[in-house]
Amino acid sequence: MAQKYEITILTNYFTLSQRNRLNNMGIGRFFLAYYGERKIKPHKEAFIEACGPYKPSQCVMIGDDYLLDILGARNAGLNTIFVNSKGVNVTKQMGTVVNSVEEITDSIIQKSAENDLEK
């Protein structure tokens, strides 16, 4: 995905800690930028800031916390993919849902834009 998309992190923790954690996992190189600390989820401003130079409608929030990640992102105008790793009951209003990040493909990303147009 990092070859086709610019991937950033929006965290409610310290960005340096997140960067180090992802580097230790061997995946830090896939992330272009890290956002958080100053403005945190689910505040609209945090998502807008994490969009960088892009419009919110050009971005997709992938998150595993429905309230913090998905509702906050939708409020800011981002497309969303909810990673339902905890097995919560899913409704149509939740938009695009996957059970793990490994399921996310280009078609799932496109589906998220279509689903969020209906919100």
MILOFI-283861 format. One record per residue (C-alpha): residue number from 1; residue in one letter; x, y, z. Coordinates in steps of 0.5 Angstrom, whole numbers, plus 500, padded with zeros to 3 digits. Each point is the difference from the previous one (the first is absolute). Example, Ala and Ser with C-alpha at 12.3 -4.5 7.8 and 13.67 -1.06 7.14 Angstrom:
// MILOFI-283861
NODE num residu  c1  c2  c3
NODE   1      A 525 491 516
NODE   2      S 502 507 498
//
This chain:
// MILOFI-283861
NODE num residu  c1  c2  c3
NODE   1      M 500 500 500
NODE   2      A 506 505 502
NODE   3      Q 502 499 492
NODE   4      K 493 503 498
NODE   5      Y 498 504 506
NODE   6      E 503 505 505
NODE   7      I 499 497 507
NODE   8      T 500 504 506
NODE   9      I 499 499 507
NODE  10      L 495 504 505
NODE  11      T 501 498 507
NODE  12      N 497 502 507
NODE  13      Y 507 498 502
NODE  14      F 507 503 500
NODE  15      T 502 500 492
NODE  16      L 507 499 502
NODE  17      S 498 494 504
NODE  18      Q 496 497 494
NODE  19      R 505 501 495
NODE  20      N 505 496 504
NODE  21      R 495 495 501
NODE  22      L 498 499 493
NODE  23      N 508 500 498
NODE  24      N 501 495 505
NODE  25      M 495 496 497
NODE  26      G 503 501 493
NODE  27      I 495 504 497
NODE  28      G 501 507 502
NODE  29      R 503 501 493
NODE  30      F 493 499 497
NODE  31      F 497 507 503
NODE  32      L 502 507 497
NODE  33      A 498 504 506
NODE  34      Y 497 499 508
NODE  35      Y 495 505 503
NODE  36      G 497 500 507
NODE  37      E 502 503 506
NODE  38      R 497 507 499
NODE  39      K 494 498 497
NODE  40      I 497 494 502
NODE  41      K 494 495 498
NODE  42      P 494 501 499
NODE  43      H 501 507 499
NODE  44      K 499 502 493
NODE  45      E 506 505 500
NODE  46      A 505 494 501
NODE  47      F 497 496 494
NODE  48      I 500 507 496
NODE  49      E 508 501 502
NODE  50      A 501 492 498
NODE  51      C 498 501 493
NODE  52      G 506 505 499
NODE  53      P 499 503 493
NODE  54      Y 494 496 498
NODE  55      K 493 501 501
NODE  56      P 496 496 505
NODE  57      S 496 496 494
NODE  58      Q 507 498 497
NODE  59      C 502 496 506
NODE  60      V 498 494 504
NODE  61      M 500 499 507
NODE  62      I 501 493 502
NODE  63      G 499 498 507
NODE  64      D 498 495 505
NODE  65      D 496 505 505
NODE  66      Y 494 501 497
NODE  67      L 498 506 505
NODE  68      L 507 504 500
NODE  69      D 503 498 493
NODE  70      I 494 499 495
NODE  71      L 494 505 503
NODE  72      G 506 505 501
NODE  73      A 502 499 493
NODE  74      R 493 500 497
NODE  75      N 499 507 503
NODE  76      A 506 503 497
NODE  77      G 498 497 493
NODE  78      L 505 494 499
NODE  79      N 498 494 497
NODE  80      T 500 494 505
NODE  81      I 502 493 501
NODE  82      F 498 497 507
NODE  83      V 505 494 502
NODE  84      N 495 496 504
NODE  85      S 506 496 504
NODE  86      K 496 500 506
NODE  87      G 494 496 497
NODE  88      V 495 506 502
NODE  89      N 493 499 497
NODE  90      V 500 504 493
NODE  91      T 494 504 497
NODE  92      K 500 503 493
NODE  93      Q 501 507 503
NODE  94      M 507 498 502
NODE  95      G 502 500 492
NODE  96      T 506 496 498
NODE  97      V 502 494 505
NODE  98      V 505 495 500
NODE  99      N 502 495 505
NODE 100      S 508 502 499
NODE 101      V 505 505 496
NODE 102      E 502 494 496
NODE 103      E 493 500 497
NODE 104      I 501 507 497
NODE 105      T 501 501 493
NODE 106      D 499 505 494
NODE 107      S 493 498 499
NODE 108      I 498 500 508
NODE 109      I 503 507 500
NODE 110      Q 496 502 494
NODE 111      K 494 497 503
NODE 112      S 501 504 506
NODE 113      A 499 506 496
NODE 114      E 494 498 497
NODE 115      N 497 498 507
NODE 116      D 502 507 503
NODE 117      L 496 503 494
NODE 118      E 494 497 503
NODE 119      K 501 503 507
//
